[in-house]
Amino acid sequence: MTRIDLITGILGSGKTTFLLGYARHLTAQGKKIAILENDFGAVNVDMLMLQELQGENCQLEMVSGGCDPDCHKRRFKTQLIALGMQHLDRVIIEPSGIFDMDEFFDILHESPLDKWFETGSIITIADAGMEEELSDQMEYLLASEAACCGKLLLSKTEQHGDMTHEEAAERTAAHINRALADIKCDRTIKPSDIYPKGLTELTDADYTALENAGYRGSAYIKKYLPEDIQSTVHYFMNIRMEDAHIPELLSGIFNDSRCGKIYRIKGSLPTSGGGWIKINSTPSKLETDLMEKGQSVLIVIGDGIDKSAVDAHISAVNTDPEYVSI
């Protein structure tokens, strides 16, 4: 049977960063894998960021968004059926930061998927420096996506050098356990559930251990449906500006309270030299890098986003007349 892994974590936690290293580890061993991006959104920038992995031993697939939950579930199952017929060693699912865990387990128990797949590892990524209090919806997502993990892995530990890994793990576990208690979950995250290394410290031996992390079955109260939370994501497309304006634009959106409480801005923008700049930024760190292929889009993630306020920042520097926001 093909083992199927699920990489969970709230918006901006670092799932794609982990997935890049994990997939390279698997393909270097000669394993044939597929990465399935399962996203309710209309645009998936993470798929562009994973393009470098595509090759003989790794294929990239996406469950296209922009439809109602029932339609999305049918597409998800259809995509898994197609992958199940290929006799892969492993399928890795990276859902959006807005995900219904029940959908994953329900579909895997349906025929014919139950004959082709077995659950491998559920790995949850958590930002070591996340705020002590998130919105109620984000607290729910944090808890529900950690409830079944085999291992919880801390990201961005290098950005919080004032804490040891043990201190960060204790702080994160306490936060998640408060959120788990709020949804009446029958699980408590223990120190042994948190991997003893940060995301940037992982070696091949660590990835091998995480291959076998397994998962836990947990019950909890479902407070929100995915479609109830989608308002926290907005798409801004067809953007072009001078390269020098990009850091200023990102900083301006993060620091303008009129835009809402922004957790993350990701996407890609064309450069003046004909290439693309990959963007994956948080309020504490503006991250940009060059990439070969891209799509002119910024995805802004947060609470209470005021689209018109973000529009104003982009419109002040954008030169593309086809600009549109969703």
C-alpha positions in Angstrom: 0.0 0.0 0.0 1.0 3.6 -0.5 1.7 5.5 2.7 0.1 8.9 2.8 1.4 11.7 5.0 -0.4 14.9 6.1 1.5 18.1 6.9 -0.7 20.4 8.9 -0.2 23.8 10.5 -2.0 27.1 10.6 -1.5 29.8 8.0 2.2 30.9 7.8 3.5 28.2 10.1 6.2 26.9 7.7 4.6 23.8 6.1 6.0 24.4 2.6 9.5 24.9 4.0 9.3 21.6 5.8 7.9 19.9 2.8 10.8 21.0 0.6 13.3 19.3 2.8 11.2 16.2 3.5 10.5 15.6 -0.2 14.2 16.0 -1.1 15.0 13.4 1.5 12.5 10.9 0.1 13.5 11.3 -3.5 17.2 11.1 -2.7 16.4 7.5 -1.4 15.0 6.7 -4.8 11.4 6.7 -3.5 8.7 7.7 -6.0 6.4 10.3 -4.4 3.6 12.7 -5.2 2.8 16.0 -3.4 -0.8 16.9 -3.4 -1.7 20.5 -2.6 -5.2 20.5 -1.2 -6.4 24.1 -1.1 -9.8 25.7 -0.8 -8.4 28.9 -2.3 -8.6 30.1 -5.9 -4.8 30.5 -6.2 -2.1 28.2 -4.9 1.3 30.0 -4.7 2.8 27.1 -2.7 2.6 25.0 -5.8 4.9 27.4 -7.6 7.3 27.3 -4.7 7.5 23.5 -5.0 8.3 23.5 -8.7 12.0 22.7 -8.2 11.0 19.3 -6.7 9.2 18.0 -9.9 11.1 15.3 -11.6 11.2 11.6 -12.3 10.7 10.6 -8.7 8.4 13.5 -7.7 5.2 14.7 -9.2 3.1 17.7 -8.1 -0.6 17.7 -8.1 -3.3 20.1 -6.9 -6.9 19.9 -5.9 -8.1 23.0 -7.5 -10.0 25.4 -5.3 -12.7 27.9 -6.0 -15.7 25.6 -5.5 -18.1 24.6 -2.7 -16.9 22.1 0.0 -18.8 19.1 -1.4 -17.3 19.7 -4.9 -13.9 20.1 -3.3 -14.2 16.8 -1.5 -15.1 15.0 -4.7 -12.1 16.5 -6.5 -9.9 15.5 -3.6 -11.1 11.9 -3.8 -10.7 11.8 -7.6 -7.2 13.1 -7.3 -6.3 10.5 -4.7 -7.8 7.7 -6.9 -5.6 8.8 -9.8 -2.5 8.7 -7.5 -3.5 5.4 -5.9 -3.4 3.7 -9.3 0.2 4.6 -9.8 1.7 2.5 -7.0 3.7 5.3 -5.5 5.8 4.8 -2.4 4.4 7.9 -0.7 1.9 10.7 -1.2 2.3 13.8 0.9 -0.7 16.1 1.3 -0.1 19.7 2.2 -3.5 21.3 2.9 -4.1 25.0 3.1 -3.9 26.5 6.6 -7.7 26.2 6.6 -8.5 22.5 6.6 -11.0 20.0 8.0 -9.2 17.1 9.5 -12.3 14.9 9.2 -12.2 15.2 5.5 -8.8 13.5 5.4 -9.8 10.4 7.5 -13.3 10.1 5.9 -12.0 9.9 2.4 -9.2 7.4 3.2 -11.9 5.0 4.6 -13.9 5.2 1.3 -13.6 2.6 -1.4 -11.3 2.1 -3.3 -8.9 4.3 -1.4 -9.0 2.1 1.7 -7.4 -0.7 -0.4 -4.6 1.5 -1.8 -3.6 3.9 1.0 -2.6 3.6 4.6 -2.0 6.6 6.9 1.7 7.2 7.4 2.7 10.3 9.4 0.7 13.4 10.4 3.2 16.1 11.2 2.1 19.5 12.5 4.3 22.6 12.1 4.0 25.3 14.7 5.7 28.7 14.7 7.8 28.8 17.9 7.2 32.5 18.3 3.4 32.6 17.6 1.4 35.1 19.6 0.0 33.9 22.9 -3.5 34.8 21.8 -4.8 34.3 18.3 -8.3 34.9 17.0 -10.9 32.4 18.0 -11.0 30.8 14.6 -7.2 30.6 14.4 -7.1 29.0 17.9 -9.6 26.4 16.6 -7.4 25.7 13.6 -4.3 25.4 15.7 -5.9 22.9 18.0 -7.8 20.8 15.4 -4.8 20.5 13.1 -2.5 19.4 16.0 -5.0 17.1 17.6 -4.0 14.0 15.5 -0.3 14.7 14.9 2.3 12.0 15.5 4.9 14.7 16.0 4.8 18.5 16.3 7.7 20.3 14.8 8.7 23.9 15.8 9.6 26.3 13.0 11.3 29.7 13.1 13.3 28.8 16.2 16.3 30.7 14.8 14.2 33.9 14.9 13.7 33.6 18.7 17.2 33.1 20.0 16.2 34.3 23.4 14.5 31.0 24.0 16.0 27.5 24.2 14.3 24.8 22.2 13.0 23.3 25.4 11.5 26.7 26.5 9.9 27.2 23.0 8.5 23.6 23.2 7.0 24.2 26.6 5.5 27.5 25.6 4.0 26.1 22.4 2.6 23.0 24.1 0.9 25.1 26.8 -0.7 27.3 24.0 -1.9 24.3 22.0 -3.2 22.6 25.1 -5.3 25.6 26.0 -6.7 25.6 22.5 -7.3 21.8 22.7 -9.2 22.2 26.0 -11.4 24.8 24.4 -12.7 22.3 21.8 -13.0 19.6 24.4 -10.3 17.5 22.8 -9.4 14.2 24.5 -5.7 14.8 23.9 -2.9 16.7 25.6 0.3 17.6 23.8 3.3 16.3 25.9 7.0 17.2 25.6 7.6 13.8 23.9 5.1 14.8 21.1 7.4 17.7 20.1 10.4 16.9 17.9 13.6 17.8 19.8 15.0 19.9 16.8 13.8 23.0 15.0 12.8 23.0 11.4 16.1 24.4 10.1 18.2 21.8 12.0 16.8 18.6 10.5 19.2 16.0 9.1 18.4 12.9 6.9 18.3 10.9 10.1 15.6 13.3 11.5 13.5 13.0 8.3 13.7 9.2 8.5 12.4 9.4 12.1 9.6 11.8 11.0 8.7 9.3 8.2 7.6 7.0 11.0 6.0 9.6 13.3 2.6 8.0 12.9 -0.5 9.7 14.1 -3.1 9.8 16.9 -6.8 9.5 16.7 -8.5 12.3 18.7 -12.0 13.5 19.2 -13.0 17.2 19.5 -15.9 19.6 19.0 -15.9 21.1 15.5 -16.5 24.8 16.1 -16.0 26.0 12.5 -16.2 24.7 9.0 -13.5 25.6 6.5 -15.8 27.8 4.5 -16.5 29.8 7.6 -12.9 30.9 7.8 -12.0 31.7 4.2 -12.7 35.4 4.8 -9.2 35.6 6.4 -7.5 35.1 3.0 -7.5 37.7 0.2 -5.9 37.6 -3.3 -4.3 40.6 -5.1 -3.4 39.8 -8.7 -1.7 41.4 -11.7 0.8 43.5 -9.8 4.0 45.0 -11.2 6.3 47.6 -9.6 10.0 48.5 -9.2 11.9 45.9 -7.3 12.9 48.5 -4.7 9.3 49.2 -3.8 8.5 45.6 -2.7 10.0 45.6 0.8 8.4 49.0 1.4 5.0 47.7 0.2 5.1 44.6 2.5 6.2 46.6 5.5 3.5 49.2 4.9 0.7 46.6 4.8 1.9 44.8 7.9 2.3 48.0 9.9 -1.0 49.7 8.9 -3.7 48.8 11.4 -6.3 49.8 8.9 -5.4 46.7 6.8 -6.4 44.4 9.7 -4.2 42.0 11.7 -2.0 40.5 9.0 -0.2 37.2 9.8 1.4 36.5 6.5 1.9 37.8 2.9 3.0 35.3 0.3 3.1 35.1 -3.4 5.4 36.1 -6.3 5.9 39.3 -8.3 7.7 39.9 -11.6 11.1 41.6 -11.4 12.3 44.4 -13.7 14.9 42.0 -15.1 12.3 39.5 -16.3 12.5 37.0 -13.5 10.3 36.5 -10.4 10.6 37.3 -6.7 9.2 34.8 -4.3 7.6 36.4 -1.2 6.9 34.6 2.1 6.8 37.2 4.8 5.5 37.7 8.3 5.4 40.9 10.4 8.7 39.9 12.1 10.6 38.9 9.0 10.3 40.0 5.3 11.5 37.1 3.2 12.1 37.4 -0.5 14.0 35.2 -2.9 14.4 34.8 -6.7 12.6 32.0 -8.6 12.4 31.0 -12.2 8.6 30.8 -12.6 5.9 32.7 -10.9 2.4 34.2 -11.0 1.7 37.8 -10.3 -0.2 37.5 -7.0 0.0 38.5 -3.4 -2.0 36.5 -0.8 -2.7 38.4 2.3 -3.7 36.3 5.4 -5.0 37.7 8.6 -8.0 38.7 10.8 -10.4 41.4 9.9 -8.6 42.3 6.6 -9.8 45.5 5.0 -9.3 44.8 1.3 -9.7 48.5 0.3 -6.9 49.5 2.7 -4.5 46.9 1.3 -5.6 48.0 -2.3 -4.5 51.5 -1.4 -1.0 50.4 -0.6 -0.7 48.3 -3.7 -2.3 50.8 -6.0 0.2 53.5 -4.9 3.1 51.6 -6.5 1.4 49.2 -9.0 1.8 49.9 -12.7 -0.2 47.0 -14.1 -3.6 48.2 -15.4 -5.1 44.7 -15.1 -4.8 44.7 -11.3 -7.6 43.0 -9.5 -8.3 41.9 -5.9 -10.5 39.1 -4.7 
